[in-house]
């Protein structure tokens, strides 16, 4: 009887031991997806489409068994996806609030993780023939409230729910309302097109759409519009453009963070992609897109230098 009990105990112990000795590959294969295989869906702010497309392209090319499907939306719609179980990651300009955290932890039973990846800026663009291409912050606020003496109309990638509009209302207008004449078009690319055809408007767009003169599409955009200069944060007598050096130094006034919010129950493809974007290659991609990667602030790496026009 005792001998039988010992045999049973031995078999159970061996089973536990065998389970604990699974190889790393065996454990990875048990997951629904991993850093080298599988498909996930993420939501990303449309303002950052060029640089996020490049991040996905490089990641997938190095790991051909993966597919990252990005749904580009206005930021408010992306943040609503925090409550959608099938969306593994959200890329936006702010992290989650207390209510959104409770949705993820209580409803989805997942503990979110967030991190700043880079710093971005909102560029102000005008028609190439516009006589107004330099604005003080007082003039910019007047323009946005419809009180500017030259009757210029602000144009955004939508007048509701976008990160650009939210930033302008919260950080430039300090909660005041946009002028009723403010226009919204369908996308960031549409802002460039509209400004290029209408001298009486001023466009507001994420710098990743027009900041990289080495990108053929962005180079074509830069030939259609002119980037305006804004009053420097540190020196009201000088005016600066949304160049990487000015974002890095804190001289440019319209600067915001770019963050990811990861909501994954296991260390899978979302976890690996987040690590990629905050790692050496991903940070270099942000740098080449003329954003300011987080490592520049952490390690003092200098931004790409551009000469003022």
C-alpha positions as CSV (number, residue, x, y, z in Angstrom):
1,X,0.0,0.0,0.0
2,X,2.8,2.4,1.0
3,X,4.8,1.3,-2.1
4,X,1.8,2.1,-4.3
5,X,1.4,5.6,-2.8
6,X,5.1,6.3,-3.3
7,X,4.8,5.2,-7.0
8,X,1.8,7.5,-7.5
9,X,3.7,10.4,-5.8
10,X,6.7,9.7,-8.0
11,X,4.6,9.8,-11.2
12,X,3.0,13.1,-10.2
13,X,6.3,14.6,-9.4
14,X,7.7,13.5,-12.7
15,X,4.8,15.0,-14.6
16,X,5.3,18.3,-12.8
17,X,9.0,18.2,-13.5
18,X,8.4,17.4,-17.2
19,X,6.0,20.3,-17.5
20,X,8.5,22.7,-16.0
21,X,11.2,21.5,-18.3
22,X,9.5,22.6,-21.5
23,X,11.9,24.3,-23.9
24,X,11.6,28.0,-24.7
25,X,10.3,27.2,-28.2
26,X,7.7,24.9,-26.7
27,X,6.4,27.6,-24.4
28,X,6.4,30.2,-27.2
29,X,4.5,27.9,-29.5
30,X,1.7,27.5,-26.9
31,X,1.0,31.3,-27.1
32,X,-1.6,32.6,-29.6
33,X,1.2,34.7,-31.1
34,X,4.7,35.7,-30.4
35,X,7.3,38.2,-31.6
36,X,8.0,36.0,-34.6
37,X,4.6,34.8,-35.7
38,X,1.0,35.7,-35.7
39,X,-1.4,38.6,-36.5
40,X,-2.6,41.4,-34.3
41,X,-4.7,44.5,-34.8
42,X,-3.7,47.9,-33.4
43,X,-5.2,51.4,-33.6
44,X,-3.1,54.4,-34.3
45,X,-3.7,58.1,-34.5
46,X,-3.9,59.1,-38.2
47,X,-1.5,62.0,-37.6
48,X,1.4,59.5,-37.4
49,X,0.6,57.2,-40.3
50,X,3.9,57.8,-42.2
51,X,6.2,56.8,-39.3
52,X,4.0,54.0,-38.0
53,X,3.7,52.5,-41.5
54,X,7.5,52.5,-41.6
55,X,7.8,50.9,-38.2
56,X,5.5,48.1,-39.2
57,X,7.2,47.7,-42.6
58,X,10.7,47.2,-41.0
59,X,9.4,44.9,-38.2
60,X,7.5,42.6,-40.6
61,X,10.4,42.5,-43.1
62,X,12.7,41.2,-40.3
63,X,10.1,38.8,-39.0
64,X,8.2,37.5,-42.0
65,X,5.9,35.3,-39.9
66,X,4.2,38.3,-38.4
67,X,1.4,40.7,-39.6
68,X,0.5,43.9,-37.8
69,X,-2.7,45.4,-39.1
70,X,-3.0,49.1,-38.2
71,X,-6.4,50.9,-38.1
72,X,-5.7,54.6,-38.5
73,X,-8.4,56.8,-36.9
74,X,-8.9,60.1,-35.1
75,X,-7.3,59.9,-31.7
76,X,-10.7,59.8,-29.8
77,X,-11.7,56.8,-31.8
78,X,-8.4,55.1,-31.1
79,X,-8.8,55.7,-27.3
80,X,-12.3,54.2,-27.5
81,X,-10.6,51.0,-28.8
82,X,-9.0,50.6,-25.4
83,X,-12.3,48.9,-24.5
84,X,-12.2,46.6,-27.6
85,X,-10.6,43.3,-26.8
86,X,-9.5,42.6,-30.4
87,X,-7.3,45.7,-30.5
88,X,-4.0,44.8,-28.9
89,X,-2.4,48.3,-28.8
90,X,-3.3,51.9,-29.2
91,X,-0.9,54.6,-30.4
92,X,-1.9,58.1,-29.4
93,X,-0.6,61.4,-28.0
94,X,-1.8,60.7,-24.4
95,X,-1.9,57.8,-22.1
96,X,-5.1,56.3,-20.6
97,X,-7.0,58.1,-17.8
98,X,-8.5,56.5,-14.7
99,X,-11.8,55.6,-16.3
100,X,-10.1,54.0,-19.3
101,X,-7.8,52.0,-17.1
102,X,-10.8,50.6,-15.2
103,X,-12.3,49.5,-18.5
104,X,-9.3,47.5,-19.3
105,X,-8.6,46.1,-15.9
106,X,-12.2,45.4,-14.9
107,X,-13.9,44.6,-18.2
108,X,-11.1,43.1,-20.3
109,X,-9.1,41.7,-17.3
110,X,-5.9,43.0,-18.7
111,X,-3.3,45.2,-17.1
112,X,-2.2,48.0,-19.6
113,X,1.3,49.1,-20.1
114,X,2.2,52.5,-21.6
115,X,5.4,54.3,-22.6
116,X,6.5,57.5,-24.4
117,X,8.2,56.6,-27.6
118,X,9.0,60.0,-29.1
119,X,8.2,63.6,-29.2
120,X,6.2,65.1,-32.1
121,X,5.3,68.6,-33.2
122,X,2.3,70.2,-34.9
123,X,3.6,72.0,-38.0
124,X,1.8,75.1,-39.3
125,X,1.6,75.3,-43.1
126,X,0.6,78.0,-45.5
127,X,0.2,78.5,-49.2
128,X,3.5,79.1,-51.0
129,X,2.3,82.6,-52.0
130,X,0.9,83.5,-48.6
131,X,2.4,86.8,-47.2
132,X,1.8,85.4,-43.7
133,X,4.4,82.8,-42.8
134,X,5.5,84.0,-39.3
135,X,3.2,84.1,-36.3
136,X,3.6,85.1,-32.7
137,X,1.7,82.9,-30.2
138,X,-0.7,85.8,-29.7
139,X,-1.4,86.0,-33.4
140,X,-1.8,82.2,-33.6
141,X,-4.4,82.3,-30.8
142,X,-6.2,85.1,-32.5
143,X,-6.3,83.2,-35.8
144,X,-7.6,80.1,-34.0
145,X,-10.4,82.1,-32.3
146,X,-11.4,84.0,-35.4
147,X,-10.0,87.3,-34.2
148,X,-7.0,87.6,-36.5
149,X,-7.1,90.9,-38.5
150,X,-6.2,89.1,-41.8
151,X,-9.2,86.7,-41.7
152,X,-7.2,83.6,-42.3
153,X,-9.1,80.3,-41.8
154,X,-7.6,77.4,-39.8
155,X,-7.8,73.9,-41.4
156,X,-7.4,70.6,-39.5
157,X,-7.6,66.9,-40.2
158,X,-11.2,67.1,-38.8
159,X,-12.6,69.6,-36.3
160,X,-13.6,66.9,-33.7
161,X,-11.9,64.0,-32.1
162,X,-8.4,64.4,-33.6
163,X,-5.3,64.8,-31.5
164,X,-4.3,67.9,-33.3
165,X,-7.6,69.7,-32.5
166,X,-7.4,68.5,-28.9
167,X,-3.9,69.8,-28.5
168,X,-4.8,73.2,-30.0
169,X,-7.8,73.6,-27.7
170,X,-6.1,72.3,-24.5
171,X,-2.5,73.7,-24.9
172,X,-2.9,76.8,-27.2
173,X,-6.4,78.1,-26.5
174,X,-6.3,76.8,-22.9
175,X,-9.9,75.5,-23.2
176,X,-11.4,78.2,-25.3
177,X,-13.4,77.3,-28.4
178,X,-12.1,77.2,-31.9
179,X,-13.6,79.7,-34.3
180,X,-16.8,78.5,-36.0
181,X,-15.1,79.1,-39.4
182,X,-12.4,76.4,-38.6
183,X,-12.5,73.8,-41.3
184,X,-12.0,70.0,-41.1
185,X,-10.9,67.8,-44.0
186,X,-10.7,64.0,-44.2
187,X,-7.0,63.4,-43.4
188,X,-3.6,65.0,-42.9
189,X,-2.8,64.6,-46.6
190,X,-6.0,66.4,-47.4
191,X,-4.9,69.3,-45.2
192,X,-1.7,69.6,-47.4
193,X,-3.8,69.5,-50.6
194,X,-6.3,72.1,-49.3
195,X,-3.7,74.5,-48.1
196,X,-1.8,74.2,-51.4
197,X,-4.9,75.3,-53.3
198,X,-6.2,78.1,-51.0
199,X,-4.0,81.1,-50.1
200,X,-6.5,82.2,-47.4
201,X,-6.1,79.3,-45.0
202,X,-3.5,78.0,-42.5
203,X,-3.1,74.3,-42.0
204,X,-2.2,72.4,-38.8
205,X,-0.6,69.0,-39.3
206,X,1.6,66.4,-37.6
207,X,5.3,67.0,-38.5
208,X,5.8,63.4,-39.5
209,X,3.8,64.2,-42.7
210,X,6.1,66.9,-43.9
211,X,9.2,66.7,-41.7
212,X,11.3,64.3,-43.8
213,X,12.8,65.8,-46.9
214,X,14.3,62.4,-47.8
215,X,10.8,60.9,-48.3
216,X,9.6,61.3,-51.9
217,X,6.0,61.8,-50.9
218,X,6.8,64.3,-48.2
219,X,9.2,66.1,-50.6
220,X,6.3,66.5,-53.0
221,X,4.2,67.9,-50.1
222,X,6.9,70.4,-49.2
223,X,6.9,71.7,-52.8
224,X,3.1,72.4,-52.5
225,X,3.1,74.3,-49.2
226,X,5.4,76.4,-47.0
227,X,6.1,75.6,-43.3
228,X,5.5,78.7,-41.1
229,X,7.7,79.9,-38.3
230,X,6.3,80.4,-34.8
231,X,7.5,82.5,-31.9
232,X,10.2,80.6,-30.0
233,X,9.4,79.4,-26.5
234,X,12.7,80.7,-25.1
235,X,13.1,83.9,-27.1
236,X,10.0,85.9,-28.1
237,X,12.2,87.9,-30.6
238,X,13.1,84.8,-32.6
239,X,10.9,82.5,-34.7
240,X,11.4,78.8,-35.4
241,X,10.0,76.1,-37.6
242,X,8.9,72.6,-36.6
243,X,12.4,71.1,-37.2
244,X,13.8,68.3,-35.1
245,X,16.5,70.5,-33.5
246,X,13.8,72.9,-32.3
247,X,11.6,70.2,-30.9
248,X,14.6,68.6,-29.1
249,X,15.8,71.9,-27.7
250,X,12.3,73.0,-26.5
251,X,12.3,76.1,-28.7
252,X,9.3,75.1,-30.8
253,X,6.0,75.7,-29.0
254,X,3.6,73.1,-30.4
255,X,5.2,69.9,-29.1
256,X,3.5,66.7,-27.9
257,X,4.3,63.1,-26.8
258,X,3.8,60.0,-28.9
259,X,2.9,57.0,-26.7
260,X,1.8,53.4,-27.0
261,X,-0.8,51.7,-24.8
262,X,-0.3,48.0,-24.8
263,X,-3.1,45.7,-23.5
264,X,-1.9,42.2,-23.9
265,X,-2.4,39.2,-21.6
266,X,0.8,37.5,-22.6
267,X,4.1,38.6,-24.0
268,X,3.2,38.2,-27.6
269,X,3.5,40.1,-30.8
270,X,2.2,43.4,-29.4
271,X,4.8,43.2,-26.6
272,X,7.5,42.5,-29.1
273,X,6.4,45.4,-31.5
274,X,6.3,47.8,-28.5
275,X,9.9,46.7,-27.6
276,X,11.0,47.2,-31.2
277,X,9.6,50.8,-31.4
278,X,11.4,51.7,-28.2
279,X,14.6,49.8,-29.1
280,X,17.5,50.9,-31.2
281,X,16.0,50.3,-34.7
282,X,12.6,51.7,-33.9
283,X,14.1,54.8,-32.3
284,X,16.2,55.3,-35.4
285,X,13.1,55.2,-37.5
286,X,11.5,57.9,-35.4
287,X,14.7,59.9,-35.8
288,X,14.8,59.5,-39.5
289,X,11.2,60.7,-39.6
290,X,12.3,63.9,-37.9
291,X,10.5,63.2,-34.7
292,X,12.6,63.3,-31.5
293,X,13.0,59.7,-30.2
294,X,12.9,59.2,-26.5
295,X,16.5,58.0,-26.4
296,X,17.6,61.5,-27.4
297,X,16.4,62.7,-24.1
298,X,17.8,59.8,-22.2
299,X,21.3,59.6,-23.7
300,X,21.9,63.0,-25.2
301,X,22.0,61.8,-28.8
302,X,21.9,64.8,-31.1
303,X,19.0,65.2,-33.6
304,X,19.5,65.4,-37.4
305,X,20.6,68.9,-38.2
306,X,18.6,71.0,-40.7
307,X,19.5,74.5,-41.8
308,X,16.8,77.2,-41.5
309,X,15.6,78.4,-44.8
